Amino acid sequence: MKLPMTKRLLLCAELVPPCETVADVGTDHGYLGIHLLREGKCSRVLAADLREKPLASAQANAERYGIPIVVAAAQGIYAPRQAFP
């Protein structure tokens, strides 16, 4: 199933070097993190947002595309320690 990646999101993805973990701060729908995992640019993603609706959307999209991302309520880069055991 094809992800609805905008040009802006694709450009952001190009700027991410290969790494172990990506924090998608202000995740909204989770597409960036899902894309990075699908492309093998990272091995895990923390999708963070202040609001519950974007977190629910990111979780639903991860499930829809069969991609395991960690979703956490967070302010900026301050995610709870328990997000990654």
C-alpha positions as a Markdown table, in Angstrom:
| # | Residue | x | y | z |
|---|---|---|---|---|
| 1 | Met | 0.0 | 0.0 | 0.0 |
| 2 | Lys | 1.4 | 3.4 | -1.0 |
| 3 | Leu | 1.9 | 6.1 | 1.6 |
| 4 | Pro | 0.5 | 9.5 | 0.8 |
| 5 | Met | 3.9 | 11.3 | 1.1 |
| 6 | Thr | 4.0 | 15.0 | 0.2 |
| 7 | Lys | 7.0 | 16.6 | -1.4 |
| 8 | Arg | 7.8 | 18.2 | 1.9 |
| 9 | Leu | 7.8 | 14.9 | 3.8 |
| 10 | Leu | 9.9 | 13.3 | 1.1 |
| 11 | Leu | 12.4 | 16.1 | 1.4 |
| 12 | Cys | 12.5 | 15.7 | 5.2 |
| 13 | Ala | 13.1 | 12.0 | 4.7 |
| 14 | Glu | 16.0 | 12.7 | 2.4 |
| 15 | Leu | 17.7 | 14.8 | 5.2 |
| 16 | Val | 17.6 | 11.9 | 7.7 |
| 17 | Pro | 20.9 | 9.9 | 7.6 |
| 18 | Pro | 20.8 | 6.2 | 8.3 |
| 19 | Cys | 20.5 | 5.7 | 12.1 |
| 20 | Glu | 19.1 | 3.5 | 14.7 |
| 21 | Thr | 16.3 | 5.8 | 16.2 |
| 22 | Val | 14.3 | 8.7 | 14.8 |
| 23 | Ala | 12.1 | 11.0 | 16.9 |
| 24 | Asp | 9.3 | 12.3 | 14.8 |
| 25 | Val | 8.4 | 15.3 | 16.9 |
| 26 | Gly | 5.0 | 16.8 | 16.0 |
| 27 | Thr | 4.2 | 13.5 | 14.2 |
| 28 | Asp | 0.7 | 14.5 | 13.1 |
| 29 | His | -0.2 | 11.4 | 11.0 |
| 30 | Gly | 3.1 | 9.4 | 11.4 |
| 31 | Tyr | 3.8 | 9.2 | 7.7 |
| 32 | Leu | 7.4 | 10.3 | 8.0 |
| 33 | Gly | 8.3 | 7.7 | 10.6 |
| 34 | Ile | 6.5 | 5.0 | 8.7 |
| 35 | His | 8.3 | 5.9 | 5.5 |
| 36 | Leu | 11.7 | 5.9 | 7.2 |
| 37 | Leu | 11.1 | 2.5 | 8.6 |
| 38 | Arg | 9.9 | 1.1 | 5.3 |
| 39 | Glu | 12.9 | 2.5 | 3.5 |
| 40 | Gly | 15.3 | 1.0 | 6.1 |
| 41 | Lys | 16.7 | 4.4 | 7.1 |
| 42 | Cys | 16.2 | 3.6 | 10.8 |
| 43 | Ser | 15.3 | 0.6 | 12.9 |
| 44 | Arg | 12.8 | 2.3 | 15.3 |
| 45 | Val | 10.7 | 5.5 | 15.4 |
| 46 | Leu | 9.3 | 7.5 | 18.3 |
| 47 | Ala | 6.2 | 9.4 | 17.0 |
| 48 | Ala | 5.6 | 12.2 | 19.5 |
| 49 | Asp | 2.9 | 14.9 | 19.7 |
| 50 | Leu | 1.2 | 17.0 | 22.4 |
| 51 | Arg | -2.3 | 16.1 | 21.2 |
| 52 | Glu | -4.1 | 12.8 | 21.4 |
| 53 | Lys | -5.8 | 13.1 | 18.0 |
| 54 | Pro | -2.5 | 13.1 | 16.0 |
| 55 | Leu | -1.1 | 10.3 | 18.2 |
| 56 | Ala | -4.2 | 8.2 | 17.5 |
| 57 | Ser | -3.9 | 9.0 | 13.8 |
| 58 | Ala | -0.2 | 8.0 | 13.8 |
| 59 | Gln | -0.9 | 4.7 | 15.6 |
| 60 | Ala | -3.8 | 3.9 | 13.3 |
| 61 | Asn | -1.6 | 4.6 | 10.2 |
| 62 | Ala | 1.2 | 2.5 | 11.6 |
| 63 | Glu | -1.2 | -0.4 | 12.1 |
| 64 | Arg | -2.8 | 0.1 | 8.7 |
| 65 | Tyr | 0.7 | -0.1 | 7.0 |
| 66 | Gly | 2.0 | -2.8 | 9.3 |
| 67 | Ile | 4.8 | -0.7 | 10.6 |
| 68 | Pro | 5.8 | -0.8 | 14.3 |
| 69 | Ile | 6.3 | 2.7 | 15.6 |
| 70 | Val | 6.3 | 3.8 | 19.3 |
| 71 | Val | 3.7 | 6.6 | 19.9 |
| 72 | Ala | 4.1 | 8.9 | 22.9 |
| 73 | Ala | 2.6 | 12.1 | 24.2 |
| 74 | Ala | 5.5 | 14.5 | 24.5 |
| 75 | Gln | 6.3 | 18.1 | 24.5 |
| 76 | Gly | 9.1 | 18.6 | 21.9 |
| 77 | Ile | 11.9 | 16.2 | 22.4 |
| 78 | Tyr | 10.9 | 15.5 | 26.0 |
| 79 | Ala | 9.4 | 12.0 | 25.6 |
| 80 | Pro | 8.8 | 9.8 | 28.6 |
| 81 | Arg | 11.6 | 7.4 | 29.4 |
| 82 | Gln | 9.3 | 4.5 | 29.2 |
| 83 | Ala | 8.7 | 5.2 | 25.5 |
| 84 | Phe | 11.7 | 3.0 | 24.7 |
| 85 | Pro | 12.2 | 0.2 | 27.2 |
